[in-house]
């Protein structure tokens, strides 16, 4: 486990770069905390809103002596947002709302994973590599329709190439004994 | 739902791009609404895998989700 509250003072002072470093460690446990809502709300949209609100409330968060106070706050924000969204869709009676199993636990990044992923990415066929590269370069700023058009592809072709890229990467990594957090 | 249709919808849902409602809140992806329960669980897992790959290849360890949020914070 890593302690992400080392960024809290800088985040509270309004440093977005520090928040980025916090998000790099917090995103995965936050996302996983929403797994129980996956059939009821679009967890990607909820997660993005939760991260924005975490940034907004960070100046008021104080360490309570336990690790990762900001991440625990973010987890509560995400859960409440997910409940709000589920209510809007009338999908989740409150008594069925899933509770996180335990406190979120951020892990340090694995430097070997980066090297293996880059090597596997370099071995992708041209079209899947272009599609994956376009998604990465866009950073979520543009819809797939725009990215596909820029690459001269139909949207369906774009999406097929994306799925192919992910499967080829996963197969390449698996040959190296790597599964993505136990996910295949 | 045909497997190919489900796979296409899942791939679409893994994008970090989300339109916003009039209050500025991120809206659910249109493809997510078209998925059945199994597809939504598949989309969750597929997004988790993709974000792990994205963060692993990013020099700052940021996924496209993180980049999208930081762009909003910075007003871009």
Interface residues (C-beta under 8 A of the other chain):
Chain A: X16 X19 X20 X21 X23 X24 X27 X28 X31 X32 X34 X35 X38 X39 X41 X42 X43 X44 X45 X46 X47 X48 X49 X51 X52 X55 X85 X109 X110 X113 X114 X117 X118 X121 X135 X136 X138 X139 X140 X141 X142 X143 X144 X156 X159 X160 X162 X163 X166 X169 X170 X180 X181 X183
Chain B: X7 X8 X10 X11 X12 X13 X14 X15 X16 X17 X18 X19 X25 X26 X27 X28 X29 X32 X37 X40 X41 X43 X44 X45 X46 X47 X48 X49 X50 X51 X52 X53 X54 X55 X56 X57 X58 X60 X61 X62 X63 X64 X65 X66 X67 X68 X69 X70 X71 X72 X73 X74 X76
